[in-house]
Amino acid sequence: MIEVTRLNGNTMTINSDLIKIAEASPDTMLTLIHGEKLIVRESLEEITEKVLRYRARLLAAVAHELQHPEAIVRVAGLSSLDPNNGIPGSEPAAAVQS
């Protein structure tokens, strides 16, 4: 989630994963995946930085959790990913030992 400011000065928090397109025209317009358009005060560069900082925080939290071997199975299950990523000869996720 990132905080943005509407042109009227009101702030709002949006899920950055819902941003489909961000463009400067000259105001910054965010088009969300469901078609809604938001015009915000932040520049395109500021929006990009906010999204990158948010994602970096998420990755840091995941990396911290992955220090515990059982966490990789939980994270993979939440994201519907195969933790072995189809690597031949790797153990099934259920066989990962702590």
TORFI-176283 format. One line per field, with one value per residue (C-alpha): residue number from 1; x, y, z; residue in one letter. Coordinates in Angstrom, 1 decimal, always signed. Layout:
resi (NUM:...)
u (X:...)
v (Y:...)
w (Z:...)
resn (A:...)
***
This chain:
resi (1:2:3:4:5:6:7:8:9:10:11:12:13:14:15:16:17:18:19:20:21:22:23:24:25:26:27:28:29:30:31:32:33:34:35:36:37:38:39:40:41:42:43:44:45:46:47:48:49:50:51:52:53:54:55:56:57:58:59:60:61:62:63:64:65:66:67:68:69:70:71:72:73:74:75:76:77:78:79:80:81:82:83:84:85:86:87:88:89:90:91:92:93:94:95:96:97:98)
u (+0.0:+1.2:-0.1:-0.9:-2.4:-5.4:-5.3:-7.7:-5.1:-6.8:-4.5:-5.5:-3.8:-4.0:-2.8:+0.1:-0.5:-3.7:-1.8:-1.9:-0.5:+1.1:+1.5:+2.4:+0.1:+1.2:-0.6:+0.2:-2.7:-2.9:-5.0:-6.0:-6.5:-10.3:-10.2:-10.6:-8.4:-6.9:-5.1:-2.5:-0.1:+2.9:+5.2:+5.7:+9.1:+7.7:+5.0:+7.7:+9.9:+7.0:+6.1:+9.7:+10.1:+6.9:+8.0:+11.5:+9.9:+7.7:+10.8:+12.8:+10.0:+9.8:+13.6:+13.5:+10.9:+12.7:+15.5:+13.3:+13.2:+9.5:+8.6:+9.5:+6.7:+4.2:+5.3:+5.2:+1.7:+0.4:+1.7:+0.6:+4.2:+6.1:+9.0:+11.1:+10.2:+10.3:+14.0:+14.8:+16.0:+14.7:+12.7:+9.0:+7.9:+6.5:+9.9:+11.7:+13.2:+13.7)
v (+0.0:+3.5:+6.9:+9.4:+12.9:+13.8:+17.3:+18.6:+17.8:+14.7:+11.7:+8.2:+4.8:+2.5:-1.0:-0.5:-3.9:-2.5:+0.2:-0.8:+2.4:+5.5:+8.5:+12.2:+14.3:+16.8:+15.7:+12.2:+9.9:+6.4:+3.9:+1.0:-2.6:-2.2:+1.0:+3.6:+6.7:+8.7:+12.1:+12.7:+15.4:+13.2:+13.1:+9.9:+9.5:+9.8:+7.2:+4.9:+5.4:+4.8:+1.5:+0.4:+1.2:-0.6:-3.7:-3.6:-3.6:-6.6:-8.5:-7.7:-9.1:-12.3:-12.7:-12.3:-15.0:-17.3:-17.6:-20.2:-23.3:-24.1:-20.6:-21.3:-23.9:-21.4:-18.6:-20.8:-22.1:-18.5:-17.5:-20.8:-21.4:-24.7:-24.0:-26.4:-24.5:-27.7:-28.4:-32.0:-34.1:-31.6:-32.9:-32.3:-29.3:-31.7:-33.3:-30.0:-30.5:-27.7)
w (+0.0:-0.8:+0.2:-2.5:-2.5:-4.6:-6.3:-3.6:-0.9:+0.5:+1.1:+0.4:+0.5:-2.5:-3.2:-5.5:-7.1:-8.6:-10.7:-14.3:-15.8:-14.3:-16.7:-16.5:-18.7:-17.1:-13.9:-12.7:-13.6:-12.2:-14.1:-11.9:-13.3:-13.1:-15.2:-12.4:-13.0:-10.2:-10.6:-7.9:-6.8:-6.7:-9.7:-11.8:-10.2:-6.7:-7.4:-8.8:-5.7:-3.3:-5.1:-5.1:-1.4:-0.5:-2.5:-0.9:+2.5:+1.5:+0.2:+3.3:+5.5:+3.4:+3.4:+7.2:+7.5:+5.1:+7.6:+9.2:+6.9:+7.5:+6.4:+2.7:+2.5:+4.1:+1.7:-1.3:-0.3:+0.1:-3.3:-5.0:-6.1:-6.2:-3.8:-5.9:-9.0:-11.1:-10.3:-11.2:-8.3:-5.6:-2.7:-2.6:-0.3:+2.3:+2.7:+3.6:+7.1:+9.7)
resn (M:I:E:V:T:R:L:N:G:N:T:M:T:I:N:S:D:L:I:K:I:A:E:A:S:P:D:T:M:L:T:L:I:H:G:E:K:L:I:V:R:E:S:L:E:E:I:T:E:K:V:L:R:Y:R:A:R:L:L:A:A:V:A:H:E:L:Q:H:P:E:A:I:V:R:V:A:G:L:S:S:L:D:P:N:N:G:I:P:G:S:E:P:A:A:A:V:Q:S)
***
